[in-house]
């Protein structure tokens, strides 16, 4: 059993991302730090989709972004290795 068990949350189908941020190849904590920096450049209420390729990031990024006050709308596995995290900026 993997140490990292991302919680799957299906994002609403009517959500349209304002930005998509591909962080494949990055690891924690860099995935969180770069996601946080990207959100800081966005307006309140905008939606960011983050693509990561490891279970650790898919587990920790949503938790950390929620702790920062943002709303995680979805955490979905999109293929064998990649996850898409959908977040609304606070």
C-alpha positions as CSV (number, residue, x, y, z in Angstrom):
1,X,0.0,0.0,0.0
2,X,1.3,3.4,-0.9
3,X,2.2,5.9,1.8
4,X,0.4,8.6,-0.1
5,X,-3.3,8.1,-0.8
6,X,-4.8,11.1,-2.5
7,X,-8.5,11.6,-1.9
8,X,-10.4,11.6,-5.2
9,X,-12.8,14.6,-5.5
10,X,-14.6,14.9,-8.8
11,X,-14.6,18.6,-9.9
12,X,-18.0,19.9,-11.2
13,X,-18.2,19.5,-14.9
14,X,-19.3,23.1,-15.5
15,X,-16.0,24.5,-14.1
16,X,-13.7,26.3,-16.5
17,X,-10.1,26.9,-15.5
18,X,-8.6,30.4,-15.8
19,X,-5.1,28.9,-15.7
20,X,-3.5,25.5,-16.1
21,X,-0.2,24.8,-14.4
22,X,1.8,21.7,-15.5
23,X,4.1,20.6,-12.6
24,X,4.9,17.2,-13.9
25,X,8.4,16.2,-12.9
26,X,8.3,18.4,-9.8
27,X,8.2,17.0,-6.2
28,X,7.0,18.2,-2.9
29,X,7.4,20.8,-1.5
30,X,8.1,22.5,-4.8
31,X,4.7,21.5,-6.2
32,X,3.0,23.3,-3.3
33,X,5.3,26.3,-3.4
34,X,4.9,26.8,-7.1
35,X,1.2,26.4,-6.9
36,X,0.9,28.9,-4.1
37,X,3.0,31.4,-6.2
38,X,0.8,30.9,-9.2
39,X,-2.3,31.5,-7.1
40,X,-0.8,34.7,-5.8
41,X,-0.7,36.1,-9.3
42,X,-4.4,35.3,-9.9
43,X,-7.5,37.2,-8.8
44,X,-9.8,36.0,-6.0
45,X,-12.3,33.5,-7.3
46,X,-10.3,32.5,-10.3
47,X,-9.8,28.8,-10.9
48,X,-6.4,27.1,-11.3
49,X,-5.9,23.5,-12.6
50,X,-2.6,22.0,-11.4
51,X,-1.2,18.8,-13.1
52,X,1.2,16.7,-11.0
53,X,2.6,13.2,-11.7
54,X,3.0,11.7,-8.2
55,X,0.8,10.6,-5.4
56,X,2.6,12.6,-2.8
57,X,1.9,15.9,-4.5
58,X,-1.7,14.8,-5.2
59,X,-2.1,14.2,-1.5
60,X,-0.2,17.2,-0.1
61,X,-1.0,20.0,-2.5
62,X,-4.8,20.0,-2.0
63,X,-4.3,19.8,1.8
64,X,-1.8,22.7,1.9
65,X,-3.8,24.9,-0.5
66,X,-6.9,24.3,1.7
67,X,-4.9,25.3,4.7
68,X,-4.0,28.5,2.9
69,X,-7.8,29.3,2.6
70,X,-8.3,28.2,-1.0
71,X,-11.1,25.9,-2.1
72,X,-10.1,22.6,-3.7
73,X,-12.9,21.7,-6.2
74,X,-11.4,18.5,-7.5
75,X,-8.5,16.0,-7.2
76,X,-8.8,13.6,-10.1
77,X,-6.5,10.9,-11.6
78,X,-6.4,11.7,-15.4
79,X,-4.2,8.8,-16.5
80,X,-1.8,6.2,-15.0
81,X,0.6,8.7,-13.5
82,X,-1.0,12.2,-13.6
83,X,-3.4,14.0,-11.3
84,X,-5.4,17.2,-11.9
85,X,-6.0,19.4,-8.9
86,X,-8.7,22.1,-9.4
87,X,-8.6,25.0,-7.0
88,X,-10.5,28.3,-6.6
89,X,-8.4,31.1,-5.2
90,X,-9.6,32.6,-1.9
